């Protein structure tokens, strides 16, 4: 399995990368966001939403676990940080195999409930506003998606 690295120079650059990724997403795509606290997982999700033509403000679903947004495709944004029992049935299968795009923050906490194929994106601090993004595709669809994203001009 390949992994790909991108380096973001600013919050706006991270947002632009996510926006481009959002424009490439298809029905049924699942993205897992992991990484440092405050590294930009929610900012990344906001960029994805813009790429999906979502006009509503996207914010963290920390206390509701799942928020839904309508756009070119529905966006199902999950934050499972506060899930206490990883085996608890959250009813999320319908989202993974539904008609939208699913983004899960802190997905390692519900590892046994995840689909077999997804794109994991890890965000790390590399300075005040700089970030390292590591994309790890699990499945052919996500390998193609990473290559499409990397072929785009993602400079700041």
Buried (B, 14 or more C-beta within 10 A) or exposed (E): EEEBEBBBBEBEBBBBBBBBBBBBBEEBBBBBBBBBEEBBBBBBBBBBBBBBEBEEEBEBBBEEBBBEBEBBBBBBBBBBBEBEEEEEEBEBEEBBEBEBBBBBBBBEBBEEBBBEBBBBBBBBBBEEBBBBBBBBBBBEBBBEBBEEBEEEEBEE
